[in-house]
Amino acid sequence: MPSSESSSGRSGLGQVDRPRRGRPRRGPDPERLQEIIDAAATVFLEKGYDGTSTKDISDAVGMLKGSLYYYVRSKEDFLFEIIKRVYDAALVSIQPAVELEGDALTRLRAFVHAHVGFAVKNLTAFTIQLREFERLSPERRLEITAGGDAYLRALRGILKDGQREGVFDEKIDVSFTALAILGQLNSLTQWYRPNGRLSVKRLAENFAGLVITSIASDSAVQSAGGPSKLRRSR
Amino acid sequence: MPSSESSSGRSGLGQVDRPRRGRPRRGPDPERLQEIIDAAATVFLEKGYDGTSTKDISDAVGMLKGSLYYYVRSKEDFLFEIIKRVYDAALVSIQPAVELEGDALTRLRAFVHAHVGFAVKNLTAFTIQLREFERLSPERRLEITAGGDAYLRALRGILKDGQREGVFDEKIDVSFTALAILGQLNSLTQWYRPNGRLSVKRLAENFAGLVITSIASDSAVQSAGGPSKLRRSR
């Protein structure tokens, strides 16, 4: 959940106090800003955040370094915007799964599909978010995960619901399991390549099969007709 | 498996062609070298590989930068040594699990315990290996995973054995599943803290429970008396 500090726009990006000479007063064009952020993400992915200079970014966008300062104040502002935008968008993408009608098993399956689909579609920014989060200042990190990590909280909520409903093993450690599930899904950033052997749908189905059988209760497995059937149910 | 290039010592580290003036000819002290490598790993973890200078490393070990060149030729040599050493040691640590008498289910459980135990015990170097592997040159990467990734191959071997034995679901995609399991286990580097809530033993048991039920066959689940019993069997 973004803190009020974030929503009041103190991130510094696109918040130019005094417009530079010859520039319109209404601030940077949002589309151009997103293009620049995407370009920065590509450079960060290739060179690593610490190995990237603002010059590398301005070269990648084909702008003079000075002009870049119209959009951003520092390299960390880029990292913050990349991570904040992808984190917030990921949260939006899982919302339908969280709010889905049906038991927690159905919602967890939908969550896995939404998460994997989002990660693959936003692979560069998503990977940066995982790899370089620690490079943000403590204040910036807190700005993104203020009030606790909303993403993890959503997953923990589904797991707890499922325990109450009896579809997930009542004895699994929910906090640990939520981290382990997200860790498993996120590991795709290390080996997934677009146009690889597995389609995105198949990838998500494979993940969902593993995740669901790893925590399903005895009765959920029984009513599915065994773990192999549960693993492949859609 | 290390390539012959690696075993012939062309990594450059500790391989000083012409001993420097006043130095004994027999090369650097292995213990001191390991200390320096460990210190470098700590600095890499904190600052990121790209954000670390050789000066940072020499400061951390309390040596003059010039003296460091007795042990190492470049920053990448440090990264290579950290990763090569921890990768080879991890391979050694899982060997007993791979060679264990018993069915693949028993061996997979032992593999998870060995892997988690090793990762926790070597957390800094293990984390560097995961985070900064891509920062090595293609030649260096190949030197570590020559002939394919031996670690992943060992895990795939256990999975295939288990399919033949009928304890693992014959329809799971072995290549995908091996990556997903390792990804799940390795995600502990993102949140595990020594002296945290979970003991290492409990952590490994929790992981083993998820991993085994995620791929167990119908008959393995049945003979264990249900997924919840299988999840908690030792």
Chai-1 contact restraints between the chains, C-beta under 6 A:
chainA,res_idxA,chainB,res_idxB,connection_type,confidence,min_distance_angstrom,max_distance_angstrom,comment,restraint_id
A,G48,B,D50,contact,1.0,0.0,6.0,A-B,restraint_1
A,D50,B,G48,contact,1.0,0.0,6.0,A-B,restraint_2
A,D50,B,D50,contact,1.0,0.0,6.0,A-B,restraint_3
A,D50,B,G51,contact,1.0,0.0,6.0,A-B,restraint_4
A,G51,B,D50,contact,1.0,0.0,6.0,A-B,restraint_5
A,D169,B,S228,contact,1.0,0.0,6.0,A-B,restraint_6
A,D173,B,N206,contact,1.0,0.0,6.0,A-B,restraint_7
A,F176,B,N206,contact,1.0,0.0,6.0,A-B,restraint_8
A,L179,B,W191,contact,1.0,0.0,6.0,A-B,restraint_9
A,A180,B,Q184,contact,1.0,0.0,6.0,A-B,restraint_10
A,A180,B,L210,contact,1.0,0.0,6.0,A-B,restraint_11
A,G183,B,Q184,contact,1.0,0.0,6.0,A-B,restraint_12
A,G183,B,S187,contact,1.0,0.0,6.0,A-B,restraint_13
A,Q184,B,A180,contact,1.0,0.0,6.0,A-B,restraint_14
A,Q184,B,G183,contact,1.0,0.0,6.0,A-B,restraint_15
A,Q184,B,Q184,contact,1.0,0.0,6.0,A-B,restraint_16
A,S187,B,G183,contact,1.0,0.0,6.0,A-B,restraint_17
A,W191,B,L179,contact,1.0,0.0,6.0,A-B,restraint_18
A,N206,B,D173,contact,1.0,0.0,6.0,A-B,restraint_19
A,N206,B,F176,contact,1.0,0.0,6.0,A-B,restraint_20
A,L210,B,A180,contact,1.0,0.0,6.0,A-B,restraint_21
A,L210,B,S214,contact,1.0,0.0,6.0,A-B,restraint_22
A,T213,B,T213,contact,1.0,0.0,6.0,A-B,restraint_23
A,T213,B,S214,contact,1.0,0.0,6.0,A-B,restraint_24
A,S214,B,L210,contact,1.0,0.0,6.0,A-B,restraint_25
A,S214,B,T213,contact,1.0,0.0,6.0,A-B,restraint_26
A,S214,B,S214,contact,1.0,0.0,6.0,A-B,restraint_27
A,D218,B,G226,contact,1.0,0.0,6.0,A-B,restraint_28
A,D218,B,P227,contact,1.0,0.0,6.0,A-B,restraint_29
A,D218,B,S228,contact,1.0,0.0,6.0,A-B,restraint_30
A,V221,B,P227,contact,1.0,0.0,6.0,A-B,restraint_31
A,G226,B,D218,contact,1.0,0.0,6.0,A-B,restraint_32
A,P227,B,D218,contact,1.0,0.0,6.0,A-B,restraint_33
A,P227,B,V221,contact,1.0,0.0,6.0,A-B,restraint_34
A,S228,B,D169,contact,1.0,0.0,6.0,A-B,restraint_35
A,S228,B,D218,contact,1.0,0.0,6.0,A-B,restraint_36
